[in-house]
Amino acid sequence: MSNEHMQIGEVAARTELSLRTIRHYEDSGLVAPSARSRGGFRLYTEADVARLMVIRRMKPLGFTLDEMRGLLEVVTRLDEDGELTAGERNELLERVSAYERTASEQVAKLRVQLARAEEFALALRIRLDRSGPPDA
């Protein structure tokens, strides 16, 4: 990953998160700017963007801020692999596995909700097609 820094506006555009949301995640301790400019502007790296993308993907699956923080801590520790014993590594991987199971369960629930929403939209379309265009 590049060590080049980006300002918060570019990070917001790349992650499709609002400035306010990024600041909220910073206040919550989920992400921190890697540096500050001389003028005090937040500066982020590719690693920070990757972290925000994990958060963005967890949000619609109903994960809490604490759960997000927990997964991010696990991932960070796994990425520092050289400092882990085999037991620590296995424990962290088990935690990732639990997150994966929860995510898969949530995805299945969302698929059911999407199917119901598509059925509803189709029923409305059929009603409109049967009834013809609205009178002007």
N, C-alpha and C positions, 0 to 999 in steps of 0.2 A: 504494500500500500504506500502511496505517496505521502511524504511529510509536508507537502504544500498545504498552506492554510487557506481556509475559505471563511468569508464572513457569514453571519447568520442568514442573510437573505438568500445567498446561493445555496446554503444547506436546506433552507425551507423549500426552495424550488426543486432541489434534487430529491428530497424526501416526500414532497407533497404534504408537508406539515406546516401549519401556520407559525409565525414568529412567536405568537403567544403560547402555542402548544409546546414549542421547543423550550421556551423559558420556563413553562410549568414543569416540564420533565427535568430541567436543570434544578429548579427549586425543590423538586421531589428527590433529588439525588440519583436520578437514573442516568444522567449524562452531564458531563461538565465540559466546557470549552477547553481545548488543549492549551490555549494561550490567549493573551489579550494583546491588541495592537497598542501602539504608543498612545493612541487616542482613547483607549479603554474598550474598544469594540471586541466582542467575542470572536475568537478565531477557532475554527474546527478543522480536523483532519479527516481523511478517508475513514479511519478507524471510528471516529465519532459518528460519521454518517452511517457506517455499518451498524453501529449500536442503535442509532435512531431507527433504522430500518427494522431491526429486531422488535423494537418497541411498537412500531407502526403495525407490524404483522400480528403482534400479540393482542393489540387493543380490540379488534373486532371479534376476537375469540373469547372475550370476556375476562381475560386475565386482569387481576388487580395490579396496582402499582407495586405492592409488596412482592407479588409473584413475578412481575417483570424484573424487579431488582434482584430477586433470588436467582432467576435464570441467568441474568447478565453476570452476576458474581460467579456462578458455576462456569460459564463459558470463558470468562476471564481467567479463572484458575486453570481450566483445561488448556488454554492457549499458552500458559506458562508451564507447560508439561515437564520441563526439566526439574522442577522443584517438587514433584509429587511422588509419593510412594505408590506402589501398585494398588494398595488398599484404598488410598485416597482417590486415585484415578477411577477405580471401580465404583466407589461411592458417588463420585460426581457424575459418572456416566449413568448410574441408576437414577439419579435426580433428573438428568436430561431425558431419560426414558419415561419418567413419570410425566414430565411436561409434554412429551410427544404424545403420550396416550390421551392426556387431557385435550390437547389440540385436535387430535383425530376425532375424539368424541364430539367436540364443538363443531368441527367441520361437518360431521354427519348430521347434526341438528340443523345447521345452517342450510344444508342441501334439502332437507325436508321442508324448511320454511320457504326456500326459494321455489321449490316445486309447487307448493301451495299458492304462492304469489303468482307464479306463471299460470297456473290453472285459473285463478281469479281473473287475471288480465285477459286470458283467452275467453273466458265466459262473457266478460264485458264486450270484447271485440265481436263475438258471435251475436250478442244482443243488438249491438249497433248495426251490424251487417244485415240482420233480419229486419230491423225496423226502418232501414233506409236512412238517407241523410236528414238532419234536423230541418224543420220548416224555417224558412227565413222570413 
